[in-house]
Amino acid sequence: MRLIFAIPMFTVLMFYGVSAQLAQAQVPGQLNLMPVPASVHMGTGQLVVDPSFSVGIGSAPDPQLRRAVDRFLNSLRRETGMLPLDMSVADASKATFVVTAARSSKEVLELGEDESYTLEVTASGAKLSAPTTLGAMHGLQTFLQLVVNTPTGFAAPEVNIQDKPRFPWRGLMIDCGRHFIPLDVLRRNLDGMESVKMNVFHWHLSENQGFRVESKKFPKLQELGSDGLYYTQEEIRELITYARDRGIRVIPEFDMPGHTTAWFVGYPDLASAPGPYTIERRWGVFDPAMDPTRESTYKFLDEFIGEMTKLFPDQFFHIGGDEVNGKQWDGSPKIQEFMHSHDIKDNAGLQAYFTARVQKIVSKHGKTMLGWDEILQPGFPKDIVIQSWRGQDSLAQAAKLGYRGLLSSGYYIDLIQSAAQHYAVDPTSGAAANLSPEESARILGGEDTMWSEYVSPENIDSRVWPRTAPIAERLWSPQNVSDVNSMYQRLDEISRRLDWLGLTHNSSYFPMLRRIAGTDDLSALRVLADVVEPVKGYSREETSPVEPTSLMPLNRLVDATRPESSTARHFNDLVDSLLAGKTDAGTKAQIRKWLVLWKDNEARLQPIIGQSFLLKEVAPLSQSLSALAASGLEAMDYLDRGERPSDDWKAQQLELVKRAEEQKAQLLIMIAPSIQRLIDPTAPVEAPKKVGH
């Protein structure tokens, strides 16, 4: 029997009256869709979402699709505020919105499953059809994004969408080794992934700072190497089921032969130098590495990998393989003798020997090996997959050698780069743009990476979202979908929708600021916090007043501020318009309003700084913001009068800007470049520096 779920809603009159057509290009400005579909054709009407609105399943019963429809309806209730509604069952022929999947998705999701769908919305109803349940789930997310609040209620525009992903692998990696991330945090991030059509959760589970999985064969791994913070096997199975329900594959990573100190706490005989070992509290690349010369190492790994491949059903098994400094190998006479007798010339050759042995173990247990750039060696089986942190050159090299690959370089969201910088990175650009069609097909997609040195359960959502959404679009949408202004416009709306899923990228901001300030009066602190960003790249380690460790509290302003200041971005846009001559009195008034607010904020914030030990370090930052704003106001006066400032004044103000651009409390004032341009409109603005692994 076909089932439908009837949901009463507000009555709606008319939509915006949009009339447009779009095929394989940018999304119409009136639609806040992310990712942009492959093809969009718009009509002139709208589908009213009123008390007669209902959703039905028009295909054979499929429990996964039924649960997806349930989630869709719950999301629709939350986003429209219609929470206390009853769900009813009716005949599918009477449904307003009919969802049909030709076949169920596979029990264990596979790389390359058909994820396409067709969504047609007319004034009389909507139809979603897909070859698989997976495609239907993606279409449900698109429909959710179409429903908007108009002056008269909620509605979706008339539209015909033909959609499919550009790449089959669209992943998010979360490092739970350095800082343990609880399951409820992971679940809500999986919900976020589903909403933007990402389909791989890469679970980084072992590090120098912690081993996070229960092993029944080798219990000292978690008993001694985790500080008691690990996932039981039952919890892992539950999360895998949760992810599959959302169309997301789960791939585990157990890093080897380096990044393995936590392994050695319980099993020191695995290491290349004698123990004892303790959990590493610092960040960085350390000497301990597995002993590649000992047969007992491979016997251990055979049993361990066998256990883990039974726990994680996905076809791919990630062995890490990155950043082995080789110092323990260099210092071991036994290992050096082994290298000599086996004609292994250097540490790279020794790691290749180790990786080849591990690859055979992974293959023996029916899985395909995945690893970082360092595992790539000519002669390895062609089914392995290379994850590139080095960039498109490395990715292209792997493709030319016949290996499949993923791009992560440029998608390191822990480095606190802007959404625009991530959005500009494409897996098939650079050296990869010159590949043949056969070679290009070996590029499977990419993953953004959330390394966890400076995240906790409290602030991780703000580091992942919403900047992951533009990366998801880059991996799903046609390559020519690239307009940055459109991306930011839609990103603001997507960010608000993510709030309804329970993600805390916005909601955690205010409690963290309240704790830092020690008062409910956050207005002055917010003025400062809203216009600064954490230092970029790996500057956090370089600028720290003390050596950072995994035990350090993440309770400073640098931990609470957002990776990207929308306030600064909007101000910078105003300045751009002013200097381009595309402005009016209103734009000038807005610029002055901001500058006055920032100039006067120093006097308002100082009393609060004096009452909180957590704020003392930001006093120079507040002073710099005030001085910058004062300089900007003087520059505006010159511009308004049409006067050229003296060279001495300009030199003094530019020196002030230079000092203000320096990090203070590991924070950057993001309006400084625009103040510089107001002072000297002819001065070039330095492009952001790229940062790597």
C-alpha angles and dihedrals in degrees: 000000000000114000131209132182116218117210123183115221141172118291114252130198115192136355121222095288092245117173116182145124127218131176122181095335139085120331115254110266091240093063120076096201121152120207095033109235121243092247131013127181116180130204130200103253138061142230110244114226102206139134090296093056114119140167125220139183108230099186137066115302112281118174093207092053091045090055091046090054089049090054090046091054093046090051091048090052093050096045093048095038093239095132106143097061129130121231117229135187122230141161113293092229088068096051121119092207117034120191119199131182117184093211141002120261117253118278089242107037114236137206110264100023113156107269098171125122142173121223122189120183120185134166090264101045149317135257127197117188130174138167090236140024087248092062092046090054090055090049091053089057090051091052091051090055090051094059109092140171110252128183088270103036142286125333145149121225125243104265143152115212127186107186143175134149124265092216128032094215116063109160147172120206118204118190108219094168102076094040119014112239115204122234096249089059091049092048094055090048089053087053088053091049091053091052092059096037100252113157111188128066108194106201112202101203110168133050142146086271099051149353106221108186130082111240116192092192095049106024095168088072091074099021095059103017104052111050083238091296108121142114120257117228090249091054090050092052090050092051092048089053090047090051095046090053086060095047094257127135118214118219119185123215122205106179117223151207090002131032085049108121092117090057091056096054089076099023109033092165088074090066129090093232132041120273165206098161132188131198109278114242099183129077126243143058112316136193103246114105136159118271105251093188099061119088089209088066091061093043089055093046092047091057094041096047090045090056094046096046088057090051096047111050098192117113093236127074119189117215098180102215098181135131104010106166094192096219094129089049092050091050097050117089089195093055092044090052090050091052091049094049092047094045092243105158103195146357092274088059091048091051089049088054090051093046092050090053092048092047090058090051092050090048091047088059092052099256137120117238120238125184147150124279094280094070093064109112127156110252097036115127111279095234095073118103126225120213108203123215090161097067144247094319091062091042091052092048091054091048092051089052089054100259128131116235149186129212122229099150106106092023098077097128092180088071090071098233122158125269088244092058092051091043091057093059116094127183091224099046128096113021090352090064090071096056122117116251090258092051093043090055088064090068101092099185132266151272133227113223129220106194107190110218091115105026133090132179085270101058106019094096090057090054094048100038142094092357091066091065095069089049089052088052092050089055096043108033131070113281093246092063094100112124106135096199090053090047093054093045091054093039092063090058094044089051090057091048090052088059089066090058090061097256110151102210088117105023096053092058097078099045090050092050090047091054092048093049097041089219141079091235099093100155097104094041091049092054089058097037093049093060102044134074134197117265114275136245114354095334091112090075094039096051100038113123089216132026106277118232139176089258095058113112114244095215104116129107090259088061094050102043119094121255089237126034110220089187091059092044092053091046091049089052090053091052091048090053092048095051092044090056092243095122147096138199090282093059092049090049091053092050091050092047091056093045093051091049092052094044093052096041094082092070091048095048099045096078090051092048089055091057099050128061088201091061101046092089093058096057092097089048092055091048091051092051091052093048092047092051092049089052090049091053091052089050090051089053090055091048093048092050092044090234128145111231120231118266090241092055092046092049091050093049094046089052088052090052091049091055091045091054091062115099117261120187084356090295132118127213102230099199093062095096091052092049087051090054092050089053094045113011091185095057115107117242114228114241117239114270118244118238129199141198 
